[in-house]
Amino acid sequence: MSQETVERVYTINLGKVLLSPNNQRAKRAINMIREFAVHHMKSENVKIEEDVSHLVWARGIRHPPRKIRVKLTKDDDGAVLISKYQEEKPKKEEVEKKSKSKKIEKVEEKPEVKAEKQPTKPERTPEKQPETKEKPTPKPEKTKKEEKSEKKPEEKTKSKSSTKSKKK
């Protein structure tokens, strides 16, 4: 019974990685990806590409991504390869046609909208705008630390003089 190559795209949630200690999160994320592949592709022989590993480790061991999008490929031998998913981009010609048709529709709609808004809403001219007055900036007040530092030397001198008078 020969199997054909099976390819599937998954988004793996790595949120539970945050439950592990800070200095083991990326390692745990790699293990979770491996466990996910074993569970969904029904094969113990799992290999992770370097791109996926770099994606997980990109921000260091403490901050792996919360989700990762991967493509799992199972060979005839039962080996599972985990690779980074790359979206298929539509052809440039199709994109250009769609964007041009949308722009034409938008251009046609705009003059109608402007014609409706003009009589209902008068525009504000720069002459009618109220002038803003500049407020004088207040003098910077002393912080509590500065006030305490000023008081402490005075208190110490008073306390010394009062103790001297008591001793005599």
N, C-alpha and C positions, 0 to 999 in steps of 0.2 A: 504494500500500500504506500505509494509515494505521494507526499504532500506537495502542494505548490507553495511558493513563497507567499507568506501572509504578512501584509503590512497594515498596521493600525496606528492611528494618531490619538494620543491621550494627553490630557492635562492632569498632571499629578499634583495633588495638594500636599504640600510639605509643611503645613501649619503646625503639626504636632512636634516638629523638630524643636520648636521653641520651649518645649517641656524638658528637654535635655539640658545638661549644663552648658554654659557659654562656650567652653573650650572644646566641645565635642559635637557641635551642631552640624557642621558641614559633613563630617564623617557619618553622622546619623542620617543626613539627607541622602547621601550616596547609598547607604544600606536600605533606606526606605524605597528608593527608586528600584533597586535590585529586587526587593521583596515584591513590589508592585508588578514588576515584569514577570517574576516567577508565578505569581497568582493569576495574572490575566492571560499569559501566553502558555501556561501549563508545561513549562520546561525549566529544568534546574540549571542548564547551561546558558548563563547570561553574561554578555560582555557589554561594557559601557564605553562608548567612544570618548576620546579626549575632549571633544567640543562640549559634551554634556558635563564632564568633570570640571572643565574650565568655567562653564557657566555657573555651576554650583559654588565653586571656590573663588569666584571673581571678587567678591566683597570680603573675603577672609573667612576664617573658621567660625567666627561668632555671628555672622549675618548672612546666612544663605537665603535664597529667594523663597517666598511663600508658596509660589506655584511655579511649575516648570512644564513646558509643552515639549513633548518628545514623540518620536516615531519609533515604534517597536516593529522589528522585522524578524520573522521566524523563517529559518532556512529549511531545506529538505531534511537535514541532519538533526533538526530540533534545536539548533543553536539560535539564541535570541540576541539580536544586536540592538542596542539602545542608541539612537542618534538624535541630534538636535533637529527639531521640526522647522522647516523653512516653507513659508507660505508660497503657493503658486501665484505669481503675479499675472494678471490678464495682459493680453498683447497690447502694445502701445497704440495700434490703430483703433482698437475698440475703445480704449480709454479716451482718446482724442475725440472720436465721434460723439461719445456720450457727453463729454465736457462741453463741446461746441453746441450741441443741441440744448443743453441746460442753460448755457449762457444766453442763447437766443431767446429762450422763454423768459428768462429773468429780465432781459432788456425790454421786452414787450410789456411786461407787467409794471415796471417801474414808472413810466410816464403816466399811466392811469392812476396809480397810487398818489403821485405827487399832485396831480390835478385835483384830486379829492381833498387833499390835506390843506392846500393853500387858502381857500376861503374860510375854513373853520378855525385855523390856527394862525394868528398873526405872528410874524417873525420879530424877534427882538433886535433892535439896532444897538450898536455900541454906544450911542449917545445917551440912551435911556438907562443904561446900566448904572447902578449906584456905585459911588466911589467908596473904596475901603480906606479907612483911617488907620494909620499905623499906631499901635499902642506902644508907649514907652516900656522898655524892658525893666523889670524890677531888679534891684541890686541883689546879688547872690547872698543868701543868708548863710551864716556859719553853721556847719554841721554839728551834731551833738558831740562828736568826738573832739572837735576843736574847742567847743565850749568847756568840756570836761577837762581837757588838757590845760586850759587857761585857769580853771578854778583850782586844780590840784596843787600847783606850786604855792598859791596863796594860802590854802588851807594848811599845808605842811608848815609853812613859816609861822602861822598863827599858833598851830598846835605846839610847835617847839618853844615859842616864847611863853606860852601859857604854862607849859610844863616846867620851864626854868623858874618862873615866878613861884610856882607851887613848891619846888624843891628848896628854895631859899627860905 
